[in-house]
Amino acid sequence: MSTAVGKAPSHFDPLPKGTTNENPRDIGLLELLAEDFRTHNRKLSEAGFWAVALHRLGNARMDVRPRWLRAPLSAGYNAAFVVTDWLLGIELPYTVRLGRRVRIWHHGGIVISARSIGNDVHIRHNTTLGVVRRDELGAVPIIGDRVDIGVGACILGPVTVGDGAAVGASSVVLHDVPPGATAVGVPARVVMKGKPSWSTSGTRFRAVSLAGGSRRIGGGESS
């Protein structure tokens, strides 16, 4: 599991205070924005691109010192954050450590309050990442690399979703999801350990679990 600043995230670490630039260190700002643009299909009409771009700029401004010199940038960021939240329905604070090539699909009802989000993560609309209790504001999720989060999913509390895992649509995740696993339901439970491999032959479709065994999900016979 990677993170924007190169250190593996931990629920025992203090939350970022928003006083430093938490953008990925292995790429420059302009290159990072260009990569985000490509990640969102090179379309300026993608709401997710603008939310991610604002997040990058919100972090980059923290390199401007002293504080009074970046005050106009902070005022601009705060105004743009409110506009993005109201008009696009995407709340992504710059204090969330965000990896590279994160894709936000569609828009509306998206609240992302996480400790960190890894590389190549896909997030869909009506998704909430955040706390379970109002008196535990620091207890927020850690999302690994290559995680796929379905429509309407809620990932709540100090849970870790491992690398390559998938969270099904409308699922409510309250416990850790192992790397490569698929979690679905309310509350979510792991239904497949290991990334599914799809095998097709004519009308046969078979999902193969790395934990062993197979399950037919299409027409025809499975062997």
C-alpha atoms as one frame of an Amber mdcrd trajectory, in Angstrom:
protein
   0.000   0.000   0.000   1.455   3.324  -1.056   0.685   6.884  -0.124   1.225
  10.323  -1.552   4.187  11.082   0.655   5.906   7.688   0.418   5.185   6.338
   3.929   2.704   3.526   4.497  -0.381   5.003   6.183  -1.386   3.933   9.683
  -4.455   4.531  11.815  -2.098   5.270  14.710  -0.525   8.270  12.972  -1.991
  11.726  13.570  -4.208  13.051  10.804  -2.602  15.510   8.388  -2.943  19.046
   9.723  -3.023  20.669   6.320   0.234  22.555   6.849   2.330  20.706   4.265
   2.073  19.708   0.617   0.773  16.129   0.554   0.843  15.690  -3.231   2.803
  12.677  -4.549   6.509  13.457  -4.409   7.579  11.448  -7.427   5.981  13.778
  -9.981   5.775  17.527 -10.538   2.546  19.497 -10.213   1.994  20.143 -13.930
   2.783  16.526 -14.789   0.423  15.404 -12.031  -2.421  17.550 -13.349  -1.801
  16.277 -16.881  -1.922  12.693 -15.593  -5.194  13.415 -13.782  -6.592  14.849
 -17.010  -5.679  11.677 -18.899  -7.144   9.565 -16.086 -10.470  11.327 -16.604
 -10.539  10.490 -20.333  -9.008  13.841 -21.344 -12.389  15.519 -20.839 -12.722
  18.928 -19.205 -16.389  18.088 -18.697 -15.502  15.426 -16.125 -16.499  16.786
 -12.699 -14.088  14.412 -11.004 -11.127  15.960 -12.789 -11.922  19.416 -11.414
 -12.334  18.080  -7.870  -9.004  16.244  -8.045  -7.261  19.213  -9.711  -8.478
  21.541  -6.956  -7.177  19.063  -4.390  -3.733  19.115  -6.052  -3.646  22.906
  -6.158  -4.836  23.142  -2.567  -1.829  21.087  -1.517   0.655  22.814  -3.828
  -0.095  26.213  -2.293   1.338  24.973   1.010   4.813  25.249  -0.526   4.384
  29.032  -0.712   6.041  30.621   2.325   5.573  32.619   4.463   1.930  32.109
   5.335   0.852  35.680   4.571   2.178  35.322   1.038  -0.091  32.368   0.277
  -3.138  33.956   1.938  -4.672  35.003  -1.428  -4.157  31.442  -2.723  -5.850
  30.039   0.373  -8.809  32.393  -0.062  -9.149  31.297  -3.691  -8.906  27.629
  -2.744 -11.542  27.930  -0.008 -13.962  29.663  -2.377 -13.373  27.087  -5.120
 -13.848  24.256  -2.596 -17.306  25.564  -1.665 -18.250  25.944  -5.343 -17.067
  22.406  -6.126 -19.043  21.025  -3.208 -22.233  22.917  -4.056 -22.241  22.639
  -7.844 -20.496  19.312  -8.457 -21.496  17.521  -5.279 -17.923  16.391  -4.558
 -16.335  17.082  -1.185 -12.629  16.248  -1.273 -10.617  18.183   1.340  -6.965
  18.814   0.531  -6.002  17.186   3.842  -6.841  13.758   2.385  -3.626  12.144
   1.145  -4.454  11.329  -2.447  -2.402   9.008  -4.659  -1.921   9.148  -8.412
  -4.460   8.353 -11.155  -7.453   8.505  -8.813 -10.643   8.514 -10.880 -13.924
   9.978  -9.625 -16.746   8.803 -11.852 -19.763  11.031 -12.411 -20.664  13.461
  -9.644 -23.086  14.141  -6.845 -23.324  12.947  -3.256 -19.596  12.232  -2.952
 -17.985  12.875   0.444 -14.374  11.762   0.772 -13.017  12.081   4.290 -10.233
   9.519   4.473  -6.818   9.277   6.014  -5.304   8.339   2.669  -6.259   7.005
  -0.757  -3.771   5.033  -2.829  -2.920   4.987  -6.526  -5.321   3.931  -9.307
  -8.426   4.050  -7.105 -11.870   4.396  -8.723 -14.671   6.111  -6.795 -18.245
   6.395  -8.030 -21.134   8.725  -7.228 -23.092   8.768  -3.958 -20.070   7.397
  -2.114 -19.188   8.348   1.455 -15.849   7.804   3.155 -15.860   9.090   6.716
 -16.562   8.567  10.392 -19.050   6.389  12.238 -19.426   8.673  15.268 -19.310
  12.441  15.538 -17.061  12.225  18.613 -14.432  10.204  16.701 -13.556  12.585
  13.879 -10.087  11.110  13.452 -11.387   7.579  12.864 -11.510   7.564   9.062
 -10.663   4.936   6.418  -7.425   4.063   4.651  -7.898   3.039   1.015  -5.128
   1.025  -0.658  -3.955   0.981  -4.271  -6.201  -0.164  -7.153  -9.346  -0.251
  -5.030 -12.662  -0.161  -6.905 -15.512   1.468  -4.968 -19.036   0.934  -6.290
 -21.971   3.334  -6.524 -23.482   4.388  -3.201 -20.899   2.624  -1.049 -20.142
   3.799   2.487 -16.755   3.073   4.046 -16.882   4.225   7.636 -14.563   4.352
  10.626 -10.907   3.342  11.085 -11.003   0.547   8.510  -8.437  -0.408   5.893
  -9.423  -1.505   2.395  -6.468  -3.477   1.068  -4.737  -3.177  -2.298  -6.747
  -4.459  -5.245  -9.954  -4.894  -3.245 -13.445  -4.095  -4.524 -16.422  -2.707
  -2.611 -19.803  -3.467  -4.141 -22.525  -0.932  -4.880 -24.506   0.323  -1.854
 -22.322  -1.661   0.553 -21.565  -0.395   4.061 -18.013  -1.282   5.092 -17.385
  -1.239   8.844 -14.469  -3.697   9.023 -11.194  -4.193   7.171 -11.308  -5.629
   3.662  -8.292  -7.851   2.842  -6.141  -7.130  -0.229  -7.711  -8.463  -3.417
 -11.021  -9.283  -1.739 -14.541  -8.285  -2.761 -16.931  -6.990  -0.090 -20.680
  -6.535  -0.567 -23.796  -6.042   1.525 -25.085  -4.129   4.552 -23.033  -4.519
   6.593 -20.439  -5.567   4.034 -18.953  -9.045   4.147 -16.181 -10.574   2.089
 -17.664 -12.860  -0.558 -14.527 -13.526  -2.587 -10.908 -13.568  -1.497  -8.546
 -12.805  -4.315  -9.175 -10.793  -7.439 -11.684 -12.566  -9.732 -10.405 -13.919
 -13.023 -12.986 -14.118 -15.779 -12.865 -17.141 -18.083 -15.095 -17.318 -21.155
 -15.729 -20.153 -23.575 -18.803 -19.848 -25.742 -21.599 -19.099 -23.303 -19.636
 -20.089 -20.212 -18.514 -17.477 -17.709 -16.650 -18.547 -14.617 -15.402 -16.489
 -11.680 -12.287 -18.056 -10.195 -11.344 -17.179  -6.629  -7.701 -17.214  -5.607
  -8.877 -18.825  -2.393  -9.875 -21.853  -4.424 -12.974 -23.088  -6.217 -15.088
 -21.537  -8.925 -18.628 -20.321  -9.341 -20.660 -20.210 -12.547 -22.327 -16.863
 -13.154 -23.411 -17.204 -16.775 -25.132 -19.632 -19.105 -23.833 -23.087 -19.951
 -21.976 -25.581 -17.802 -18.928 -24.840 -15.697 -16.126 -27.324 -15.334
